[in-house]
């Protein structure tokens, strides 16, 4: 099993995500390589908003919701009115979606 440590930017600098490790074994090689590349870019330049957002999008597409949200929050901290603001809004709308008929048929 290959584990990779995703990173996020916080007020303490670059730190591991809240889930600490993402299991890279079940991720296609090209996506795992892209995640690793983006993480390295962020390590080199913690102010790289585009890399943080792109990594967040990849995490979202893999179902790693908390890692995606962490990346979007980090990007929003860098640029409060940037792309991350809309991504967070859409993310929370999806997560907060409730349809009473789906729960009470």
C-alpha positions as CSV (number, residue, x, y, z in Angstrom):
1,X,0.0,0.0,0.0
2,X,1.4,3.4,-1.0
3,X,0.4,6.3,1.1
4,X,1.0,9.9,0.2
5,X,0.8,12.9,2.6
6,X,-1.5,15.6,1.1
7,X,-0.6,19.1,2.3
8,X,-2.6,22.2,2.8
9,X,-1.7,25.8,3.7
10,X,-3.0,27.0,7.0
11,X,-2.1,29.8,9.4
12,X,0.7,27.5,10.6
13,X,2.2,27.1,7.1
14,X,2.0,24.0,5.1
15,X,0.5,21.1,7.1
16,X,-1.0,17.7,6.5
17,X,-4.7,17.5,5.8
18,X,-7.1,16.6,8.5
19,X,-7.3,13.0,7.3
20,X,-3.5,12.8,7.4
21,X,-3.1,10.3,4.6
22,X,-4.9,9.5,1.4
23,X,-4.7,5.9,0.2
24,X,-3.1,6.2,-3.2
25,X,-3.4,2.5,-4.0
26,X,-6.9,2.7,-5.3
27,X,-6.4,5.8,-7.4
28,X,-5.4,5.6,-11.1
29,X,-1.7,6.2,-11.6
30,X,-2.2,9.3,-13.7
31,X,-4.4,11.0,-11.1
32,X,-2.1,9.9,-8.3
33,X,0.9,11.4,-10.2
34,X,-1.0,14.6,-10.7
35,X,-1.9,14.9,-7.0
36,X,1.8,14.3,-6.1
37,X,2.9,16.9,-8.7
38,X,0.4,19.5,-7.3
39,X,1.5,18.8,-3.7
40,X,5.1,19.3,-4.7
41,X,4.2,22.6,-6.5
42,X,2.4,23.8,-3.3
43,X,5.4,22.8,-1.2
44,X,7.6,24.9,-3.5
45,X,5.2,27.8,-3.5
46,X,2.5,27.8,-0.8
47,X,0.9,30.9,-2.5
48,X,0.1,29.0,-5.7
49,X,-3.7,29.4,-5.7
50,X,-4.2,27.6,-9.0
51,X,-2.4,24.5,-7.8
52,X,-4.3,24.4,-4.5
53,X,-7.6,24.7,-6.4
54,X,-6.7,22.1,-9.0
55,X,-5.6,19.7,-6.2
56,X,-8.9,20.4,-4.4
57,X,-10.9,19.6,-7.6
58,X,-9.0,16.3,-8.0
59,X,-9.7,15.4,-4.4
60,X,-13.4,16.2,-4.9
61,X,-13.6,14.0,-8.0
62,X,-12.1,11.2,-6.0
63,X,-14.6,11.6,-3.2
64,X,-12.1,13.1,-0.8
65,X,-14.4,15.7,0.4
66,X,-12.6,17.0,3.4
67,X,-9.3,17.3,1.5
68,X,-11.1,19.2,-1.2
69,X,-12.7,21.6,1.2
70,X,-9.3,22.1,3.0
71,X,-7.7,23.1,-0.3
72,X,-10.6,25.4,-1.3
73,X,-10.4,27.1,2.1
74,X,-6.6,27.5,1.8
75,X,-7.1,29.1,-1.7
76,X,-9.8,31.3,-0.4
77,X,-7.5,32.6,2.3
78,X,-5.0,33.6,-0.3
79,X,-7.6,35.3,-2.5
80,X,-11.0,35.8,-0.7
81,X,-12.8,36.8,-4.0
82,X,-11.2,34.2,-6.2
83,X,-12.4,30.9,-7.7
84,X,-12.3,29.2,-4.4
85,X,-15.2,31.3,-3.1
86,X,-17.6,29.9,-5.7
87,X,-16.2,26.4,-5.4
88,X,-16.8,26.5,-1.6
89,X,-20.3,27.8,-2.2
90,X,-21.1,25.0,-4.6
91,X,-19.5,22.4,-2.3
92,X,-21.6,23.4,0.7
93,X,-24.8,23.5,-1.5
94,X,-24.1,19.9,-2.5
95,X,-23.3,18.8,1.0
96,X,-26.3,20.5,2.5
97,X,-28.7,19.3,-0.1
98,X,-31.9,17.8,1.4
99,X,-34.9,16.6,-0.4
100,X,-37.6,15.5,2.0
101,X,-39.1,13.0,-0.5
102,X,-35.9,11.1,-0.7
103,X,-36.0,10.5,3.0
104,X,-39.7,10.2,3.5
105,X,-41.2,8.3,0.5
